[in-house]
Amino acid sequence: MSAKPLICEIIKQNATEKEILWLNDKVKSDSKTILTAFVATPRFIRKTIIETSDNSLAEPVPGWSVKGWSLDRLVRIYLLLHLSSEDKTSYFKNIETLFETGEINELVSLYSALSVLDFTEDWVFRATEAVRSNIGFVFDAIAFGNPYPARYFSNPAWNQLVLKCIFNDKPVHLILGLEERANLKLAETLSDFAHERWAAGRKVPAQVWRLVSKFVNETILKDLIHLFESNDKYDRMAAALVCSETNFEPAHSLLNKFPELKQGVQNKVFSWTELEIL
């Protein structure tokens, strides 16, 4: 199913009659008018936070959600979906112009729309540019609640996104596809990162250890021992969760030394969810 009718329905649930009339007029116009409307959207559409019984657009795009979005952000994406893509060169030129001239909120809408733009795979370069951005809202638009990176990023690009979240103490659990895209190189880098932080007397966010469960080896096992010896209960919880999830047998033996934590995992007294709110 196309995202267009679902987005239209959510807009109707939140927009005034005047706003809907303005939008309906613009989407029936030519590309130049639509591009102008994209820029002018905040003059005609409120920034109110969307309210809907279903925040998900998962049917057309798995994982996609409008939760917490403003109405003008969604309207801008709806406008983009009405740009003609019959001529690929013109289509790219039009959207690239928006990327090159856009202010922060326009860029947020553009990066949020990548999964539903035509020629979806061809926007990877633009998506990775957002990862390198120093503008928090722009980075968040590609990193959080956005299915595009998990689907189209190479491992190096994916790892860069995840690591930037961790380095900047951002909520890594909001990245879609986190478990599915976990990889050995990322696990090794996280281990090195932990050693650097510990040497500097600093902590490592407990929830990031969920990314090493599939790749526990002798080196990471030593990291888990360090976590079990920590005075921070969340570090110990993270270590227990990793040991329970990994196939690395020595980690199972390590967990047996901490029966209370082992029982806590088995009885689902705690999970990675508890570590997400720290």
Secondary structure as the mmCIF struct_conf table of DSSP 4:
data_model
#
loop_
_struct_conf.conf_type_id
_struct_conf.id
_struct_conf.beg_label_comp_id
_struct_conf.beg_label_asym_id
_struct_conf.beg_label_seq_id
_struct_conf.end_label_comp_id
_struct_conf.end_label_asym_id
_struct_conf.end_label_seq_id
HELX_RH_AL_P HELX_RH_AL_P1 ALA A 3 ASN A 14
BEND BEND1 ALA A 15 ALA A 15
HELX_RH_AL_P HELX_RH_AL_P2 GLU A 17 VAL A 27
TURN_TY1_P TURN_TY1_P1 LYS A 28 LYS A 28
BEND BEND2 SER A 29 SER A 29
HELX_RH_AL_P HELX_RH_AL_P3 SER A 31 PHE A 44
BEND BEND3 ILE A 45 ILE A 45
HELX_LH_PP_P HELX_LH_PP_P1 THR A 48 THR A 48
STRN STRN1 ILE A 49 ILE A 49
HELX_LH_PP_P HELX_LH_PP_P2 ILE A 50 ILE A 50
BEND BEND4 SER A 53 SER A 53
STRN STRN2 SER A 56 SER A 56
TURN_TY1_P TURN_TY1_P2 ALA A 58 PRO A 60
BEND BEND5 VAL A 61 VAL A 61
TURN_TY1_P TURN_TY1_P3 PRO A 62 GLY A 63
STRN STRN3 SER A 65 SER A 65
TURN_TY1_P TURN_TY1_P4 LYS A 67 GLY A 68
STRN STRN4 SER A 70 SER A 70
HELX_RH_AL_P HELX_RH_AL_P4 LEU A 71 LEU A 80
TURN_TY1_P TURN_TY1_P5 LEU A 81 HIS A 82
BEND BEND6 LEU A 83 LEU A 83
BEND BEND7 GLU A 86 ASP A 87
HELX_RH_AL_P HELX_RH_AL_P5 LYS A 88 THR A 101
HELX_RH_AL_P HELX_RH_AL_P6 ILE A 104 SER A 112
TURN_TY1_P TURN_TY1_P6 ALA A 113 ALA A 113
HELX_RH_3T_P HELX_RH_3T_P1 LEU A 114 VAL A 116
BEND BEND8 LEU A 117 PHE A 119
HELX_RH_3T_P HELX_RH_3T_P2 THR A 120 TRP A 123
HELX_RH_AL_P HELX_RH_AL_P7 VAL A 124 ARG A 132
BEND BEND9 ASN A 134 ASN A 134
HELX_RH_AL_P HELX_RH_AL_P8 GLY A 136 ALA A 143
BEND BEND10 PHE A 144 GLY A 145
BEND BEND11 PRO A 147 PRO A 147
HELX_RH_AL_P HELX_RH_AL_P9 TYR A 148 TYR A 152
HELX_RH_AL_P HELX_RH_AL_P10 ASN A 155 PHE A 167
TURN_TY1_P TURN_TY1_P7 ASN A 168 ASP A 169
HELX_RH_3T_P HELX_RH_3T_P3 VAL A 172 LEU A 174
BEND BEND12 ILE A 175 ILE A 175
TURN_TY1_P TURN_TY1_P8 LEU A 176 ARG A 181
HELX_RH_AL_P HELX_RH_AL_P11 LEU A 184 ALA A 199
TURN_TY1_P TURN_TY1_P9 ALA A 200 GLY A 201
HELX_RH_3T_P HELX_RH_3T_P4 ALA A 206 PHE A 215
HELX_RH_AL_P HELX_RH_AL_P12 GLU A 218 PHE A 228
TURN_TY1_P TURN_TY1_P10 GLU A 229 GLU A 229
BEND BEND13 ASN A 231 ASN A 231
HELX_RH_AL_P HELX_RH_AL_P13 LYS A 233 GLU A 245
HELX_RH_AL_P HELX_RH_AL_P14 GLU A 249 ASN A 256
TURN_TY1_P TURN_TY1_P11 LYS A 257 LYS A 257
HELX_RH_AL_P HELX_RH_AL_P15 PRO A 259 GLN A 266
TURN_TY1_P TURN_TY1_P12 ASN A 267 LYS A 268
BEND BEND14 VAL A 269 VAL A 269
HELX_RH_AL_P HELX_RH_AL_P16 TRP A 272 GLU A 276
TURN_TY1_P TURN_TY1_P13 ILE A 277 ILE A 277
#
